Amino acid sequence: MISSYIVIFLLFSQLGPLHWEPVDLPGVRLGGVDRLTGKVKTNYRHADLNQDGHPDLVFQDCVLFSNNGGEAKYDRAELPATPLPRLVGVFSENVYILHPNGVLVGNYQEQNTLTFHAYQFDGGVQTSVNAFLKGVEISQVNDFLLDPDEDGDPEIVVLDESSIVFLHCNPESHAVSQKASIPLDLPPQLVATEPGTIWPDNERKIIFPTLDYSYNFFAQGTKIVLCKREKVNAGVQYRIQSFELEKAESGKMSVKTGVPQTAGPFPDFVQPCQKSSEGNLAFVGESLVWRSLSPIPVPIHEVIMYSGDATPIVRVRNTGLAPHSLMVDMNHDGRMDLITERMLLFEGDVKEIALRVATQRVLEHRVNIHLQRDDGSFDRLPDFSKDFSVNMGVPPIQDSEMFRQYQRAELIKVTGDFTGDGRCDVLVKTSESRLSLYPFEKSGFPNVPVLEQEFEPGFTFAVDDVDGDGRSDLMLCWPALSDEPGGEKTQVFVTRDSSP
């Protein structure tokens, strides 16, 4: 049953063509949000295991089979117990469970049940797998399955201290063997650490240097790209190594190593990102400085995108607080677009700014969209802009929870497609209890939202296509009222067409 405390959304609803409908999915949990793309990390994956045309939900301990034509009603089936830690993943119509002693592969049989087949590790494979599983917290859903040779049969990708290993489950021998390996020959760096006290404080302190093994890993078809961050005098640089994987004899894969490249140097806040669906890389960073030429310091937010040779592709500056900038394919043309935000808090002269900070409860927030051109360039001026009114409850000087959520980039989501038209829409938390939806159309945004709905105050929210119908849904989370574990509440609201 859906908890009664959650929803007062029917008290206020501008029911246009859409509405949000609560469904009972207690296993769904919100994870972190990717800083650069704005996408939420979820504890489930979609797979049409019973091939009825409606996606099922795979969690770390169970599968929820859709049983009513995609109307968000599910039958639960438990996943088998294994040694821990473990990872659960999906590929096509199969469920894979990677654990310290082997792999279980499950496929649908009948009456919403799965049959699992056990595969044992071959040779020295287990050492690599156990090194990889060290970082797993008990049991979790993860994307560790790829098909780099594009034969329709996935490889299990694990990372140990020295290489990326591609493993394959042989259906004849039921063995898990190594199919290919990519050495991590980009050398690690010593990282300075604070002195660590292992003897009494007045006797001795020893500094223990650590090794930095951090890589960015990008997979695009048969191509794998590793991007290693390195400190340099001028900031940071990235060493890039690409690999092409192809089928080889005896069920193996051959690895062709590309020419190594070095990108940068960049300011140390810059990080790599995929610029298009073809896997082209760009390097993006943002910074905030306070201009003190006036009696009230004014924040200047800058986002800058570089090519690999450290040439700026676009540089955008805004006056005012900005929670973050994003790379999102807003029009789904395969190219990542640049999204910038800012709150219009610092407009005008000193008197206007001071009055606004001290007295104004409703603040204007602006979202700018810079579309990527065919040649990979961006215009410094936005292609589309939209101002939204956000009720903070109290003036900014009082530091309300709404204002803190704004600073944590929790009030606006631009990654969801609620209308199903292939374009990202903007969802705004316009008050402590209200969400407003503005679809992104070819001509921009409408003047008024197509949907507004009220919820129990105090929530944070994320967007994802939970039921797998091609339209984004809501995940709302209310924080725990106490420090006891499991106290927070999460509720899913699926997007539905409204009756005429």
C-alpha positions as CSV (number, residue, x, y, z in Angstrom):
1,M,0.0,0.0,0.0
2,I,1.1,3.5,-0.7
3,S,1.9,5.4,2.5
4,S,-0.9,7.8,3.4
5,Y,1.5,10.6,4.5
6,I,2.9,11.1,1.0
7,V,0.5,12.6,-1.3
8,I,-1.6,15.7,-1.2
9,F,-1.1,16.0,-5.0
10,L,-4.8,15.8,-5.9
11,L,-5.5,18.9,-3.8
12,F,-3.8,21.0,-6.6
13,S,-3.3,19.8,-10.1
14,Q,-3.3,21.6,-13.4
15,L,-4.3,18.5,-15.3
16,G,-3.3,19.1,-18.8
17,P,-2.4,16.2,-21.1
18,L,-0.4,14.5,-18.4
19,H,-0.5,13.7,-14.7
20,W,1.7,11.9,-12.2
21,E,0.3,8.8,-10.6
22,P,1.7,7.1,-7.5
23,V,2.7,3.4,-7.7
24,D,3.8,1.0,-5.0
25,L,7.5,0.3,-5.7
26,P,9.1,0.2,-2.3
27,G,12.4,-1.1,-3.6
28,V,13.3,1.9,-5.7
29,R,16.0,4.1,-4.1
30,L,17.7,7.3,-5.2
31,G,21.4,7.3,-5.7
32,G,23.9,10.0,-6.5
33,V,23.6,12.4,-9.4
34,D,26.4,12.6,-12.1
35,R,27.8,16.1,-11.7
36,L,28.3,16.6,-15.4
37,T,25.3,14.9,-17.0
38,G,22.7,15.3,-14.3
39,K,21.6,11.7,-14.5
40,V,20.6,9.9,-11.4
41,K,22.2,6.6,-10.4
42,T,19.5,4.0,-9.8
43,N,19.4,0.7,-7.9
44,Y,17.6,-1.1,-10.7
45,R,17.9,-1.9,-14.4
46,H,15.3,-2.6,-17.1
47,A,15.0,-5.8,-19.1
48,D,12.1,-7.4,-20.9
49,L,12.8,-10.8,-19.4
50,N,9.5,-12.4,-20.3
51,Q,9.4,-10.7,-23.7
52,D,5.9,-9.4,-23.3
53,G,6.8,-6.0,-24.6
54,H,6.8,-4.4,-21.1
55,P,10.1,-3.9,-19.3
56,D,10.7,-5.7,-16.0
57,L,12.7,-4.2,-13.1
58,V,15.9,-6.0,-11.9
59,F,17.2,-5.2,-8.4
60,Q,20.1,-6.5,-6.5
61,D,18.0,-9.1,-4.8
62,C,14.9,-9.6,-6.9
63,V,13.1,-9.1,-10.2
64,L,9.7,-7.3,-10.5
65,F,7.9,-8.7,-13.5
66,S,5.4,-6.4,-15.2
67,N,2.1,-8.3,-15.2
68,N,-0.6,-5.9,-16.3
69,G,0.2,-4.4,-19.8
70,G,2.7,-1.9,-18.4
71,E,0.3,-0.4,-15.9
72,A,3.0,-0.5,-13.2
73,K,1.8,-3.7,-11.5
74,Y,4.5,-6.2,-10.8
75,D,5.1,-9.8,-9.6
76,R,8.2,-10.3,-7.4
77,A,10.7,-13.1,-7.9
78,E,13.7,-13.5,-5.6
79,L,17.2,-13.8,-7.1
80,P,19.2,-16.8,-5.8
81,A,21.6,-16.3,-2.8
82,T,25.3,-16.3,-3.5
83,P,28.5,-15.5,-1.7
84,L,29.0,-11.8,-1.1
85,P,29.9,-9.2,-2.4
86,R,28.2,-9.5,-5.7
87,L,27.1,-7.5,-8.8
88,V,23.8,-7.9,-10.6
89,G,23.5,-6.8,-14.3
90,V,21.3,-7.4,-17.3
91,F,22.0,-8.0,-21.0
92,S,19.2,-8.5,-23.5
93,E,16.8,-11.0,-21.8
94,N,19.3,-12.4,-19.3
95,V,20.2,-11.6,-15.7
96,Y,23.9,-12.0,-14.7
97,I,25.1,-12.3,-11.1
98,L,28.9,-12.0,-10.6
99,H,30.1,-13.2,-7.2
100,P,33.5,-14.4,-5.7
101,N,33.1,-18.0,-6.8
102,G,31.6,-17.7,-10.2
103,V,28.8,-16.3,-12.4
104,L,25.0,-17.1,-12.5
105,V,23.2,-16.5,-15.7
106,G,19.4,-16.5,-15.5
107,N,16.7,-16.6,-18.2
108,Y,13.0,-16.6,-18.2
109,Q,11.1,-19.9,-18.1
110,E,7.4,-19.5,-17.3
111,Q,5.0,-18.0,-14.8
112,N,7.4,-15.2,-14.0
113,T,10.3,-17.4,-12.9
114,L,14.0,-17.5,-13.8
115,T,16.2,-20.5,-14.3
116,F,19.9,-19.9,-13.4
117,H,22.9,-21.7,-14.8
118,A,26.2,-21.7,-12.9
119,Y,29.6,-20.9,-14.5
120,Q,32.9,-21.5,-12.7
121,F,36.1,-19.4,-13.1
122,D,38.8,-20.8,-15.3
123,G,42.5,-20.4,-14.5
124,G,43.6,-17.2,-12.8
125,V,40.3,-15.4,-13.5
126,Q,39.1,-15.5,-9.9
127,T,42.0,-13.3,-8.7
128,S,41.0,-10.5,-11.1
129,V,37.3,-10.8,-10.1
130,N,37.9,-10.8,-6.4
131,A,40.1,-7.7,-6.8
132,F,37.3,-6.0,-8.7
133,L,34.6,-7.0,-6.1
134,K,36.6,-5.5,-3.2
135,G,34.9,-2.1,-3.9
136,V,31.4,-3.5,-4.0
137,E,29.1,-2.9,-1.0
138,I,27.5,-6.3,-0.3
139,S,25.2,-6.5,-3.4
140,Q,24.4,-3.9,-6.0
141,V,23.2,-3.4,-9.6
142,N,26.0,-2.4,-11.9
143,D,26.7,-2.0,-15.6
144,F,29.6,-4.5,-15.9
145,L,28.4,-6.2,-19.2
146,L,29.6,-5.0,-22.6
147,D,29.6,-6.5,-26.1
148,P,32.7,-4.9,-27.6
149,D,33.1,-7.5,-30.4
150,E,29.4,-7.1,-31.3
151,D,28.6,-10.8,-31.5
152,G,25.4,-10.5,-29.4
153,D,26.9,-12.3,-26.4
154,P,28.2,-10.0,-23.6
155,E,31.6,-9.9,-22.0
156,I,32.0,-9.4,-18.2
157,V,34.3,-6.4,-17.7
158,V,36.4,-6.3,-14.5
159,L,39.2,-4.1,-13.4
160,D,42.2,-5.2,-11.3
161,E,45.3,-3.4,-10.3
162,S,47.1,-3.9,-13.6
163,S,44.5,-4.4,-16.4
164,I,41.0,-4.3,-17.7
165,V,39.9,-7.9,-18.2
166,F,37.1,-9.1,-20.5
167,L,35.6,-12.4,-19.4
168,H,33.2,-14.7,-21.3
169,C,30.8,-17.4,-20.1
170,N,31.1,-20.5,-22.3
171,P,27.7,-22.2,-22.5
172,E,29.3,-25.6,-23.4
173,S,31.9,-25.9,-20.7
174,H,30.1,-23.6,-18.2
175,A,33.5,-22.0,-17.6
176,V,34.3,-18.3,-17.2
177,S,37.5,-17.6,-19.2
178,Q,39.5,-14.6,-20.2
179,K,38.7,-13.3,-23.7
180,A,40.9,-10.2,-23.8
181,S,42.9,-8.0,-21.5
182,I,43.9,-4.3,-21.7
183,P,47.0,-3.5,-19.6
184,L,46.9,-0.3,-17.5
185,D,50.3,0.8,-18.6
186,L,49.6,4.5,-17.8
187,P,51.7,4.8,-14.7
188,P,50.0,5.7,-11.4
189,Q,51.1,8.8,-9.5
190,L,52.1,9.3,-5.9
191,V,49.5,11.4,-4.1
192,A,50.4,13.6,-1.2
193,T,48.5,12.7,2.0
194,E,48.2,14.2,5.5
195,P,50.6,12.8,8.1
196,G,49.2,9.7,9.7
197,T,49.7,9.1,13.4
198,I,50.4,5.4,14.2
199,W,52.4,6.0,17.3
200,P,51.6,8.3,20.2
201,D,51.2,11.9,18.9
202,N,54.2,13.2,20.8
203,E,56.6,10.5,19.5
204,R,56.2,10.0,15.7
205,K,54.2,10.7,12.6
206,I,54.7,9.0,9.3
207,I,53.5,10.1,5.9
208,F,52.1,7.3,3.8
209,P,52.1,8.1,0.1
210,T,49.2,6.6,-1.8
211,L,48.9,5.7,-5.5
212,D,46.3,7.3,-7.7
213,Y,44.8,4.8,-10.1
214,S,41.9,6.9,-11.2
215,Y,40.9,6.5,-14.9
216,N,37.9,7.6,-16.9
217,F,36.6,4.7,-18.9
218,F,34.6,5.2,-22.1
219,A,33.1,2.4,-24.2
220,Q,31.7,3.1,-27.7
221,G,30.9,0.0,-29.8
222,T,34.2,-1.9,-30.4
223,K,36.2,1.0,-29.1
224,I,37.5,1.5,-25.5
225,V,39.1,4.7,-24.4
226,L,41.0,5.2,-21.2
227,C,41.6,8.7,-19.9
228,K,44.1,9.2,-17.1
229,R,44.3,12.4,-15.1
230,E,47.7,13.8,-14.2
231,K,48.9,16.8,-12.2
232,V,51.2,19.2,-14.0
233,N,52.6,22.6,-13.1
234,A,50.0,24.4,-15.1
235,G,47.0,22.4,-13.7
236,V,46.1,19.0,-15.1
237,Q,46.4,17.0,-18.3
238,Y,44.8,13.8,-19.5
239,R,46.7,11.0,-21.1
240,I,44.3,9.2,-23.5
241,Q,44.8,5.7,-24.9
242,S,42.3,4.0,-27.2
243,F,41.8,0.4,-28.0
244,E,39.9,-1.4,-30.8
245,L,38.6,-4.9,-30.0
246,E,37.8,-7.4,-32.7
247,K,36.9,-11.1,-32.9
248,A,39.8,-13.5,-33.1
249,E,40.3,-17.2,-33.3
250,S,39.5,-19.7,-30.5
251,G,36.8,-17.5,-29.1
252,K,39.2,-14.7,-28.1
253,M,39.3,-11.0,-28.9
254,S,42.3,-9.2,-30.4
255,V,43.2,-5.8,-29.0
256,K,44.6,-3.1,-31.3
257,T,46.2,-0.2,-29.5
258,G,45.8,3.3,-30.9
259,V,48.3,6.1,-30.8
260,P,48.5,7.6,-27.3
261,Q,47.5,11.2,-27.0
262,T,47.9,13.9,-24.3
263,A,45.2,16.5,-23.8
264,G,45.8,19.8,-22.0
265,P,47.1,21.3,-19.9
266,F,43.8,22.6,-18.4
267,P,42.8,24.3,-15.1
268,D,42.5,21.6,-12.4
269,F,38.7,21.8,-12.3
270,V,38.3,20.5,-15.9
271,Q,37.1,16.9,-16.5
272,P,36.6,14.9,-19.7
273,C,33.1,14.1,-21.1
274,Q,31.7,12.5,-24.2
275,K,30.7,15.3,-26.6
276,S,28.6,13.1,-29.0
277,S,27.2,9.6,-29.4
278,E,30.2,8.8,-31.5
279,G,32.4,9.0,-28.4
280,N,34.3,12.3,-29.2
281,L,35.8,13.8,-26.1
282,A,35.7,17.3,-24.8
283,F,37.0,18.8,-21.6
284,V,34.6,20.8,-19.4
285,G,35.0,22.8,-16.2
286,E,33.3,25.6,-14.3
287,S,34.5,28.0,-11.7
288,L,33.1,30.7,-9.5
289,V,34.9,33.9,-8.5
290,W,33.6,36.9,-6.4
291,R,34.0,40.3,-7.9
292,S,34.8,42.8,-5.2
293,L,34.8,46.1,-7.1
294,S,31.5,47.0,-5.4
295,P,30.5,47.2,-1.7
296,I,28.7,43.8,-2.1
297,P,30.8,41.1,-3.7
298,V,29.2,39.8,-6.9
299,P,29.7,36.1,-8.0
300,I,30.9,35.5,-11.6
301,H,30.2,32.0,-12.8
302,E,32.1,30.7,-15.8
303,V,31.8,27.4,-17.7
304,I,34.4,26.6,-20.4
305,M,34.8,23.7,-22.8
306,Y,38.1,22.8,-24.4
307,S,39.2,20.6,-27.2
308,G,42.1,18.2,-26.7
309,D,44.7,20.7,-27.5
310,A,43.4,23.0,-24.8
311,T,41.8,25.4,-27.3
312,P,38.5,26.8,-25.9
313,I,35.4,25.7,-27.8
314,V,33.1,27.9,-25.9
315,R,33.3,30.1,-22.8
316,V,30.1,31.3,-21.1
317,R,30.1,33.8,-18.2
318,N,27.1,34.7,-16.0
319,T,26.6,37.0,-13.1
320,G,25.0,35.3,-10.1
321,L,24.9,32.1,-8.3
322,A,24.7,29.0,-10.5
323,P,24.4,25.5,-9.0
324,H,26.1,23.8,-11.9
325,S,26.3,23.4,-15.7
326,L,25.4,20.3,-17.6
327,M,26.1,18.4,-20.8
328,V,22.7,17.0,-22.0
329,D,21.5,16.0,-25.4
330,M,18.4,18.2,-25.2
331,N,17.0,17.5,-28.6
332,H,18.2,13.9,-28.9
333,D,20.3,14.5,-32.1
334,G,23.3,12.5,-30.8
335,R,25.2,15.7,-29.8
336,M,25.6,16.9,-26.2
337,D,24.3,20.4,-25.6
338,L,25.5,22.9,-22.9
339,I,23.0,23.8,-20.2
340,T,23.8,26.7,-17.9
341,E,21.7,28.1,-15.0
342,R,21.8,31.1,-12.8
343,M,19.6,32.8,-10.2
344,L,18.9,36.4,-10.9
345,L,19.8,37.5,-7.4
346,F,22.7,39.9,-8.2
347,E,21.1,42.0,-10.9
348,G,21.0,45.8,-10.5
349,D,22.8,48.2,-8.2
350,V,23.9,47.6,-4.6
351,K,20.7,48.8,-3.1
352,E,18.6,46.5,-5.3
353,I,20.8,43.5,-4.5
354,A,20.7,44.1,-0.7
355,L,17.0,44.6,-0.8
356,R,16.4,41.4,-2.8
357,V,18.7,39.3,-0.5
358,A,17.0,40.6,2.7
359,T,13.4,40.7,1.7
360,Q,12.5,38.8,-1.5
361,R,11.0,35.3,-1.1
362,V,10.3,34.6,-4.8
363,L,13.4,34.6,-6.9
364,E,13.8,34.3,-10.7
365,H,16.0,31.5,-12.1
366,R,17.2,31.3,-15.7
367,V,18.1,28.2,-17.7
368,N,20.1,28.7,-20.9
369,I,20.5,26.1,-23.6
370,H,23.4,26.2,-26.0
371,L,22.9,23.7,-28.8
372,Q,25.8,22.0,-30.3
373,R,26.3,22.7,-34.1
374,D,27.1,20.2,-36.8
375,D,30.8,21.2,-36.7
376,G,30.9,20.6,-32.9
377,S,30.9,24.4,-32.0
378,F,28.6,26.3,-29.6
379,D,27.4,29.9,-29.7
380,R,28.4,31.9,-26.7
381,L,24.8,33.3,-26.6
382,P,22.1,30.7,-25.7
383,D,19.8,29.4,-28.4
384,F,17.0,29.2,-25.8
385,S,16.4,30.8,-22.4
386,K,13.6,30.4,-19.9
387,D,13.1,32.2,-16.6
388,F,11.3,30.4,-13.8
389,S,9.9,31.8,-10.5
390,V,11.0,29.9,-7.4
391,N,9.4,30.5,-4.0
392,M,12.1,30.0,-1.4
393,G,9.7,30.5,1.5
394,V,11.9,33.1,3.2
395,P,14.5,35.6,1.8
396,P,17.9,34.2,0.9
397,I,19.6,35.8,3.9
398,Q,17.7,33.4,6.2
399,D,19.2,30.4,4.4
400,S,16.1,28.2,4.0
401,E,16.1,24.5,3.1
402,M,14.9,25.5,-0.4
403,F,17.9,27.8,-0.9
404,R,20.2,25.0,0.3
405,Q,18.6,22.6,-2.2
406,Y,19.1,25.2,-4.9
407,Q,22.8,25.5,-4.0
408,R,23.1,21.7,-4.2
409,A,21.5,21.8,-7.7
410,E,18.4,19.9,-6.5
411,L,15.6,22.3,-7.7
412,I,15.8,21.9,-11.5
413,K,16.1,18.7,-13.6
414,V,16.6,18.9,-17.4
415,T,17.3,15.2,-18.2
416,G,13.8,13.9,-18.3
417,D,11.5,13.4,-21.3
418,F,8.0,13.4,-19.8
419,T,6.1,13.9,-23.0
420,G,7.9,11.1,-25.0
421,D,8.7,13.3,-27.9
422,G,12.4,12.7,-27.8
423,R,13.3,16.0,-26.3
424,C,14.3,16.7,-22.7
425,D,11.9,18.8,-20.6
426,V,12.6,21.0,-17.7
427,L,11.1,20.1,-14.3
428,V,11.3,22.8,-11.6
429,K,10.6,22.7,-7.9
430,T,8.8,26.1,-7.7
431,S,8.0,25.9,-4.0
432,E,8.7,23.6,-1.1
433,S,5.7,21.4,-2.2
434,R,5.2,22.1,-5.9
435,L,6.7,20.7,-9.1
436,S,6.1,22.4,-12.5
437,L,6.8,20.8,-15.8
438,Y,7.9,22.8,-18.9
439,P,8.3,20.8,-22.1
440,F,11.2,21.7,-24.4
441,E,9.6,22.3,-27.9
442,K,11.2,23.2,-31.2
443,S,10.3,26.9,-30.6
444,G,11.5,26.8,-26.9
445,F,9.4,26.6,-23.7
446,P,5.7,27.5,-23.1
447,N,4.8,30.5,-21.0
448,V,3.0,28.3,-18.5
449,P,3.7,24.7,-17.3
450,V,1.8,21.9,-18.9
451,L,1.6,20.2,-15.4
452,E,1.8,21.4,-11.9
453,Q,1.3,19.1,-8.9
454,E,1.5,19.5,-5.1
455,F,3.3,17.0,-2.8
456,E,4.0,16.6,0.9
457,P,6.7,19.3,1.6
458,G,10.3,18.5,2.4
459,F,11.1,16.3,-0.6
460,T,14.0,16.0,-2.9
461,F,13.4,14.5,-6.3
462,A,15.0,12.7,-9.3
463,V,13.7,11.7,-12.8
464,D,14.1,8.5,-14.6
465,D,12.0,6.2,-16.8
466,V,11.1,3.8,-14.0
467,D,8.4,1.8,-15.8
468,G,10.3,1.7,-19.1
469,D,7.5,3.1,-21.2
470,G,9.6,5.7,-22.9
471,R,8.5,8.6,-20.7
472,S,10.3,9.9,-17.6
473,D,8.8,9.4,-14.2
474,L,9.3,11.0,-10.8
475,M,11.1,9.6,-7.7
476,L,10.5,11.6,-4.6
477,C,12.4,11.2,-1.4
478,W,11.5,12.5,2.1
479,P,14.4,12.5,4.6
480,A,14.3,10.4,7.7
481,L,12.7,11.9,10.8
482,S,15.3,10.2,13.0
483,D,18.8,8.8,12.6
484,E,17.5,5.2,12.5
485,P,18.5,3.3,9.3
486,G,15.9,3.0,6.7
487,G,13.9,6.0,7.9
488,E,13.8,7.9,4.6
489,K,10.8,7.4,2.4
490,T,10.9,7.1,-1.4
491,Q,7.8,7.2,-3.7
492,V,7.6,6.7,-7.4
493,F,5.1,8.6,-9.5
494,V,4.7,7.4,-13.1
495,T,3.7,9.7,-15.9
496,R,0.3,9.0,-17.4
497,D,-2.0,10.6,-20.0
498,S,-4.9,12.5,-18.4
499,S,-8.4,11.5,-19.4
500,P,-10.2,14.0,-21.7
